[in-house]
């Protein structure tokens, strides 16, 4: 099978590390994989790992048909976010390339169904176009994400769910932690707007320290919340206890987690930490408070961070206090239970499900004309520029 995957970039992030594992499995199964990037320049730190797998990597604009070059054809083209969705639709409508089947990867809770008001024309265009996607061609990573997108069309309830990959070989069970070791909390991931725990966790650290627990917090990642976090760290006088450490080499993650007391976060990095046997607290995305649904092994199913889950919300600080008070045996048992839960996400099974879903997908797809695509790009750019301007004026915090 000739598979094209269109992604924004290949920085270090949850979607990108997932795709890296998935592509590796596709190659082992004998499939031909091409990766096209909307943003091919800059710090695409995972590109060496991607190329080492034997995948062909190109800028997306090179698919644009020009001159006598033959039209490129793929069995499957899969996109991963709103920008790549509209770019793929426009390229197919324009005849830049051909694909038998077009697949949506839905890896973030509200990716294609976000509604932030009537002036955001780009969101409206995405919602309208996505509602026309054939249901079998939309792959969700969990049921909570699928439930959010059911707001677009009830038929989305029948879309396939295939879990993310957690590589049990790449992330082996760590050695038991020294009970007298430092109480170091760790988070890894982009500091995106929906990962609100990056801000609310600062109050948790302050609370735990005020209760006499000598905890610290190492935060790996960069993004739009970084300045706000730095300001709040100063307000709470946590400069000596919270470190914003920037991006971390993906290959160093087991090393970073080796001495961690606990992990707090959302997305693939939380699942990888749990696979390492680190007691991990899934933070609820978009939450205004530091909240969780519990440790992964306590949550039924494969959704952990989505705000739509019909489960009681718990305070992250309260759960960390329980962990701080646990015996060494009880502490390690939580780590073992987390790794056992993550075995549901190991690679070979996930890749097989993807190929089966590709084969069963429909050949239908939405179309996107030049005018609508131009409106999408202009509205998205205006929205981004407007948010930046408001932040500079101090009128918007996030």
Backbone torsions as a table, in degrees:
resi	resn	phi	psi	omega
1	UNK	NA	136.3	178.1
2	UNK	-99.0	111.6	-171.7
3	UNK	-113.7	129.2	172.4
4	UNK	-110.9	129.7	176.2
5	UNK	-115.9	122.8	-178.3
6	UNK	-107.4	115.8	-177.8
7	UNK	-127.4	160.5	-178.5
8	UNK	-64.4	-46.2	-175.9
9	UNK	-160.1	-172.4	172.1
10	UNK	-134.1	49.9	169.6
11	UNK	-70.2	177.0	174.8
12	UNK	-80.3	112.1	-179.9
13	UNK	-160.1	169.9	-175.9
14	UNK	-62.3	-47.4	180.0
15	UNK	-63.7	-41.3	-176.5
16	UNK	-67.6	-40.6	178.3
17	UNK	-68.9	-34.3	174.1
18	UNK	-63.0	-48.4	-179.5
19	UNK	-61.1	-36.7	179.0
20	UNK	-59.1	-46.3	179.0
21	UNK	-66.8	-42.3	-178.4
22	UNK	-64.1	-44.6	179.6
23	UNK	-62.5	-39.9	176.7
24	UNK	-58.3	-41.5	177.9
25	UNK	-67.8	-41.8	177.5
26	UNK	-57.7	-43.3	-179.2
27	UNK	-64.6	-40.5	178.9
28	UNK	-64.4	-27.3	178.7
29	UNK	-83.7	-3.5	176.2
30	UNK	93.8	12.6	-179.3
31	UNK	-87.7	153.2	178.9
32	UNK	-94.2	117.7	-173.4
33	UNK	-117.5	128.1	174.0
34	UNK	-117.1	135.3	178.3
35	UNK	-115.9	126.4	178.9
36	UNK	-116.6	130.9	-174.7
37	UNK	-112.9	130.5	173.8
38	UNK	-69.2	-35.7	179.0
39	UNK	-115.6	81.6	-174.1
40	UNK	-77.9	-13.8	-177.3
41	UNK	-97.5	170.4	177.2
42	UNK	93.6	-157.3	-170.5
43	UNK	-87.0	66.2	175.4
44	UNK	-82.2	74.8	-167.0
45	UNK	-65.3	-22.8	-177.1
46	UNK	-91.8	1.3	-179.0
47	UNK	-59.5	-42.1	177.8
48	UNK	-57.9	-40.9	178.4
49	UNK	-65.0	-39.2	-179.5
50	UNK	-65.8	-46.4	-179.4
51	UNK	-66.7	-31.5	178.7
52	UNK	-63.3	-23.0	178.0
53	UNK	-78.2	-12.5	-178.6
54	UNK	92.9	11.2	177.7
55	UNK	-78.3	145.3	174.2
56	UNK	-83.9	126.9	-176.9
57	UNK	-119.2	128.2	-178.2
58	UNK	-144.0	155.2	168.7
59	UNK	-65.5	143.3	-177.8
60	UNK	-61.1	-34.0	-176.2
61	UNK	-64.3	-17.6	178.5
62	UNK	-72.9	-11.4	173.8
63	UNK	-75.7	-18.4	-177.4
64	UNK	-59.4	123.5	-176.7
65	UNK	-68.3	134.4	178.5
66	UNK	-156.1	138.9	177.0
67	UNK	65.5	-150.9	-175.5
68	UNK	-84.5	1.3	-176.8
69	UNK	-60.7	138.3	-179.9
70	UNK	-68.8	151.5	178.0
71	UNK	-69.1	132.5	179.5
72	UNK	-76.3	142.1	-178.5
73	UNK	-130.4	139.3	-179.8
74	UNK	-132.6	150.8	172.7
75	UNK	-70.5	-39.1	-177.6
76	UNK	-140.0	135.5	167.7
77	UNK	-120.4	123.6	-179.8
78	UNK	-116.4	129.8	176.3
79	UNK	-109.3	165.7	-169.3
80	UNK	-131.3	-5.8	176.7
81	UNK	-157.0	-175.8	-174.1
82	UNK	-67.1	-42.1	-180.0
83	UNK	-63.6	-44.1	-179.8
84	UNK	-70.2	-33.0	176.8
85	UNK	-57.9	-53.9	-177.9
86	UNK	-68.0	-34.1	178.0
87	UNK	-65.4	-41.7	178.9
88	UNK	-65.5	-46.9	179.8
89	UNK	-59.2	-43.2	-178.2
90	UNK	-67.6	-41.3	-180.0
91	UNK	-62.6	-40.6	177.9
92	UNK	-68.3	-42.1	179.8
93	UNK	-64.6	-32.8	-178.5
94	UNK	-83.1	-14.4	-179.3
95	UNK	84.6	21.7	179.3
96	UNK	-67.1	-33.9	179.5
97	UNK	-154.2	171.0	-179.1
98	UNK	-127.2	150.5	178.1
99	UNK	-148.6	135.5	176.6
100	UNK	-67.5	-38.1	-177.5
101	UNK	-140.2	140.9	178.2
102	UNK	-114.9	125.7	-172.7
103	UNK	-118.9	136.9	174.3
104	UNK	-99.4	127.8	169.2
105	UNK	-98.3	116.9	-177.8
106	UNK	-107.7	100.4	-171.4
107	UNK	-115.3	3.8	178.0
108	UNK	-135.8	141.2	-164.1
109	UNK	-47.8	-47.4	-173.4
110	UNK	-120.0	28.5	-170.6
111	UNK	-52.6	-50.8	-172.7
112	UNK	-105.2	2.8	-177.7
113	UNK	-124.1	18.3	-178.1
114	UNK	-65.9	136.0	179.9
115	UNK	-133.2	104.3	-177.0
116	UNK	-119.2	35.2	174.0
117	UNK	110.0	160.9	-173.0
118	UNK	-68.8	-20.5	-177.4
119	UNK	-80.6	-16.3	-180.0
120	UNK	-86.3	80.6	-175.2
121	UNK	-62.8	-31.1	-178.6
122	UNK	-64.2	-40.3	177.3
123	UNK	-64.2	-39.9	179.9
124	UNK	-64.6	-40.5	178.4
125	UNK	-65.5	-40.9	178.0
126	UNK	-62.3	-47.0	-178.5
127	UNK	-60.7	-45.2	-178.6
128	UNK	-64.9	-42.0	-179.0
129	UNK	-70.7	-40.3	-176.6
130	UNK	-67.9	-31.6	178.2
131	UNK	-63.9	-16.9	179.2
132	UNK	-93.9	-2.9	177.7
133	UNK	-65.7	136.9	173.3
134	UNK	-59.2	132.8	-174.9
135	UNK	-56.4	-41.9	-179.7
136	UNK	-65.8	-13.4	-176.2
137	UNK	-93.8	5.4	179.2
138	UNK	-110.6	117.1	-178.8
139	UNK	-106.1	117.6	177.9
140	UNK	-99.0	149.8	179.7
141	UNK	-85.0	-15.6	176.9
142	UNK	-163.5	168.5	-175.5
143	UNK	-72.2	-28.9	-179.6
144	UNK	-66.2	-41.4	176.8
145	UNK	-63.2	-42.5	177.8
146	UNK	-62.3	-40.9	179.7
147	UNK	-61.4	-38.8	177.2
148	UNK	-60.8	-41.7	-176.3
149	UNK	-79.0	-9.4	174.1
150	UNK	-65.3	-15.6	176.0
151	UNK	-63.3	-22.9	179.7
152	UNK	-80.2	-40.1	179.6
153	UNK	-160.8	132.5	180.0
154	UNK	-58.4	-27.7	-179.3
155	UNK	-60.5	-21.5	-178.8
156	UNK	-62.6	-15.2	178.4
157	UNK	-62.6	-20.8	-178.7
158	UNK	-97.5	4.5	-180.0
159	UNK	-67.6	149.1	-178.7
160	UNK	-68.4	147.7	173.3
161	UNK	-117.1	122.4	176.0
162	UNK	-128.8	124.5	-174.0
163	UNK	-68.8	162.5	172.3
164	UNK	-67.6	167.6	-179.8
165	UNK	-98.1	131.8	167.6
166	UNK	-123.1	115.6	-172.1
167	UNK	-84.2	103.8	-178.2
168	UNK	-66.1	-22.8	177.3
169	UNK	-80.8	-40.0	178.9
170	UNK	-71.2	-29.0	-178.5
171	UNK	-121.1	76.5	-179.4
172	UNK	-71.5	163.9	177.5
173	UNK	-62.8	125.8	180.0
174	UNK	-72.8	163.7	176.6
175	UNK	-67.3	152.4	177.6
176	UNK	-54.1	140.8	-177.0
177	UNK	-76.6	143.0	173.5
178	UNK	-66.4	117.6	-177.8
179	UNK	-57.6	-24.3	179.7
180	UNK	-93.8	7.4	-177.8
181	UNK	-71.8	170.8	-179.5
182	UNK	-63.7	148.2	-179.2
183	UNK	-89.5	73.1	-173.5
184	UNK	-99.6	116.4	171.6
185	UNK	-85.8	147.3	-178.3
186	UNK	-133.4	141.0	168.8
187	UNK	-133.7	142.5	179.1
188	UNK	-135.2	128.5	177.2
189	UNK	152.7	160.8	178.2
190	UNK	-62.7	144.4	-178.1
191	UNK	-87.2	63.6	-176.1
192	UNK	-82.8	164.0	-174.0
193	UNK	-61.1	-33.3	-176.2
194	UNK	-82.5	-11.3	178.0
195	UNK	-91.5	64.5	-171.8
196	UNK	-66.5	-17.4	178.2
197	UNK	-60.2	-24.1	178.6
198	UNK	-59.6	-27.5	176.9
199	UNK	-94.2	-48.1	-174.6
200	UNK	-67.9	-25.4	179.0
201	UNK	-65.5	-22.2	179.2
202	UNK	-62.9	-37.2	176.0
203	UNK	-68.2	-32.4	176.9
204	UNK	-65.1	-45.8	178.8
205	UNK	-60.4	-44.2	178.6
206	UNK	-60.2	-43.6	-179.8
207	UNK	-62.7	-46.8	-178.6
208	UNK	-63.0	-39.7	179.1
209	UNK	-67.3	-39.7	178.2
210	UNK	-64.2	-24.9	177.2
211	UNK	-84.8	-0.1	176.2
212	UNK	97.9	6.8	178.2
213	UNK	-90.6	123.7	-174.0
214	UNK	-84.1	61.5	-177.3
215	UNK	-89.0	153.2	170.5
216	UNK	-131.6	168.4	-177.8
217	UNK	-139.4	120.9	175.3
218	UNK	-103.4	122.5	-177.3
219	UNK	-113.4	118.9	178.4
220	UNK	-106.8	125.2	179.1
221	UNK	141.2	164.2	176.7
222	UNK	-134.5	162.0	178.3
223	UNK	156.9	-170.0	-169.6
224	UNK	-66.7	-21.3	-178.6
225	UNK	-86.0	-3.1	-171.1
226	UNK	-61.6	-46.5	-178.5
227	UNK	-64.7	-41.4	179.4
228	UNK	-63.7	-39.6	178.3
229	UNK	-64.0	-44.6	-178.9
230	UNK	-60.1	-41.2	179.2
231	UNK	-65.1	-42.3	-178.5
232	UNK	-69.5	-34.9	176.1
233	UNK	-58.2	-43.0	178.6
234	UNK	-65.7	-43.1	-179.6
235	UNK	-59.1	-39.4	-176.4
236	UNK	-90.8	3.1	179.1
237	UNK	56.3	49.2	-179.1
238	UNK	-110.5	17.3	-175.2
239	UNK	-56.6	-31.6	-178.1
240	UNK	-87.9	-3.2	-171.7
241	UNK	-125.5	-13.4	177.8
242	UNK	-124.0	126.6	-179.4
243	UNK	-118.5	125.9	172.6
244	UNK	-94.5	105.3	-166.0
245	UNK	-102.7	5.4	179.1
246	UNK	71.0	-166.5	-176.9
247	UNK	-72.4	151.6	179.2
248	UNK	-120.7	140.5	175.3
249	UNK	-59.6	127.3	-176.6
250	UNK	-53.6	-34.1	-178.2
251	UNK	-70.6	-15.3	-179.4
252	UNK	-91.9	-1.5	-173.7
253	UNK	-59.3	-46.0	176.9
254	UNK	-58.2	-36.7	177.8
255	UNK	-65.4	-43.3	179.9
256	UNK	-62.4	-36.7	-176.2
257	UNK	-84.1	-12.5	-171.6
258	UNK	-56.0	-42.5	-177.3
259	UNK	-105.2	11.3	-176.8
260	UNK	-70.3	141.2	172.9
261	UNK	-77.0	-42.7	179.9
262	UNK	-157.1	157.7	176.4
263	UNK	-114.5	140.2	175.7
264	UNK	-128.9	129.7	178.3
265	UNK	167.3	-171.2	178.2
266	UNK	-135.1	165.4	177.4
267	UNK	83.4	-164.3	-172.7
268	UNK	-62.8	-34.3	-177.2
269	UNK	-63.1	-36.4	176.2
270	UNK	-63.8	-40.0	-178.9
271	UNK	-68.5	-37.4	177.4
272	UNK	-67.0	-39.5	177.1
273	UNK	-62.4	-43.0	177.8
274	UNK	-62.3	-38.1	178.4
275	UNK	-63.9	-28.6	176.8
276	UNK	-77.6	-5.0	-178.5
277	UNK	86.4	12.0	176.1
278	UNK	-83.2	124.0	175.0
279	UNK	-53.7	121.4	-169.2
280	UNK	-124.5	134.7	-179.0
281	UNK	-108.9	109.9	177.2
282	UNK	-72.5	121.0	179.6
283	UNK	-87.2	137.3	179.9
284	UNK	-74.0	125.7	-178.9
285	UNK	-70.3	147.6	178.7
286	UNK	70.4	-1.7	-174.8
287	UNK	-70.1	141.2	178.2
288	UNK	-82.2	-11.6	179.4
289	UNK	-124.4	160.1	177.7
290	UNK	-74.2	92.5	-171.4
291	UNK	-127.0	153.9	179.1
292	UNK	-143.8	164.1	171.6
293	UNK	-97.5	0.3	180.0
294	UNK	122.6	178.2	174.6
295	UNK	-66.8	152.6	-175.0
296	UNK	-52.8	-40.3	-176.8
297	UNK	-70.5	-14.3	178.4
298	UNK	-86.9	-12.0	-174.5
299	UNK	-101.2	123.3	178.6
300	UNK	-73.1	140.9	178.9
301	UNK	88.8	-163.2	-174.5
302	UNK	-120.4	18.2	173.6
303	UNK	-105.0	135.8	-173.9
304	UNK	-130.2	-29.2	-168.7
305	UNK	-122.8	-4.2	-170.4
306	UNK	-76.4	130.8	-174.4
307	UNK	-65.5	-16.5	-177.3
308	UNK	-82.5	-6.9	-178.4
309	UNK	-60.7	131.2	-178.7
310	UNK	-85.5	64.0	-178.3
311	UNK	-130.2	152.8	176.9
312	UNK	-63.4	137.7	177.7
313	UNK	-88.6	140.7	-178.8
314	UNK	-122.1	152.8	178.8
315	UNK	-78.7	127.9	-179.2
316	UNK	-60.1	-40.2	178.8
317	UNK	-59.3	-42.0	179.5
318	UNK	-62.1	-41.8	-179.9
319	UNK	-68.1	-35.4	177.2
320	UNK	-68.4	-35.4	177.1
321	UNK	-63.8	-41.7	175.7
322	UNK	-57.9	-41.8	-179.5
323	UNK	-66.7	-39.6	178.6
324	UNK	-64.3	-29.0	-177.4
325	UNK	-93.5	-3.8	-177.6
326	UNK	-72.2	152.0	172.6
327	UNK	-69.9	158.9	177.0
328	UNK	-54.8	-37.1	-179.9
329	UNK	-67.5	-43.9	179.4
330	UNK	-66.8	-36.9	177.9
331	UNK	-60.8	-48.6	-178.8
332	UNK	-67.4	-31.2	178.5
333	UNK	-64.2	-35.1	176.8
334	UNK	-66.1	-39.7	176.4
335	UNK	-63.5	-41.9	178.5
336	UNK	-64.0	-41.0	-179.2
337	UNK	-66.4	-35.7	177.4
338	UNK	-65.1	-43.0	179.3
339	UNK	-66.0	-38.9	178.5
340	UNK	-62.3	-39.0	177.9
341	UNK	-63.6	-39.3	-175.9
342	UNK	-72.0	-13.0	178.7
343	UNK	-62.2	-19.4	175.8
344	UNK	-64.0	-18.0	-170.8
345	UNK	-110.1	13.4	-175.6
346	UNK	-69.2	154.0	-157.9
347	UNK	-64.7	-49.0	-169.2
348	UNK	-59.8	-41.3	-179.8
349	UNK	-64.7	-42.8	-179.0
350	UNK	-63.0	-45.0	-179.0
351	UNK	-63.0	-40.7	178.0
352	UNK	-60.8	-40.4	179.5
353	UNK	-65.4	-36.4	177.8
354	UNK	-63.1	-47.2	-179.0
355	UNK	-62.9	-40.9	177.2
356	UNK	-62.0	-39.7	179.2
357	UNK	-68.4	-40.0	176.0
358	UNK	-58.0	-44.5	-176.8
359	UNK	-65.5	-35.2	-177.1
360	UNK	-85.4	-6.1	-173.7
361	UNK	-69.8	160.3	179.2
362	UNK	-83.1	155.5	175.5
363	UNK	-89.1	-2.7	178.2
364	UNK	-76.4	158.2	178.2
365	UNK	-162.1	156.0	172.4
366	UNK	-70.4	158.9	173.3
367	UNK	-110.1	156.9	-180.0
368	UNK	-141.0	114.3	-179.8
369	UNK	-79.1	168.0	-176.0
370	UNK	-62.9	-39.7	-177.0
371	UNK	-65.8	-47.2	-179.2
372	UNK	-64.4	-37.7	178.1
373	UNK	-65.4	-40.0	178.2
374	UNK	-63.9	-39.8	177.9
375	UNK	-64.0	-43.3	178.1
376	UNK	-57.3	-50.1	-176.8
377	UNK	-64.3	-42.2	-179.0
378	UNK	-67.0	-42.9	-179.2
379	UNK	-66.7	-42.6	179.6
380	UNK	-63.1	-42.6	179.6
381	UNK	-65.3	-42.2	179.9
382	UNK	-63.9	-39.9	179.1
383	UNK	-63.9	-46.5	179.8
384	UNK	-61.7	-44.5	-179.9
385	UNK	-64.7	-37.9	179.5
386	UNK	-65.9	-41.6	178.2
387	UNK	-62.7	-43.4	178.8
388	UNK	-60.5	-43.6	-179.2
389	UNK	-63.6	-42.1	179.2
390	UNK	-63.5	-38.8	178.3
391	UNK	-64.1	-42.0	-179.8
392	UNK	-64.7	-32.1	178.0
393	UNK	-83.1	-5.8	179.9
394	UNK	76.5	20.8	-177.8
395	UNK	-95.8	-9.5	179.0
396	UNK	-140.1	130.2	-176.3
397	UNK	-87.1	-28.6	-177.8
398	UNK	-153.2	NA	NA
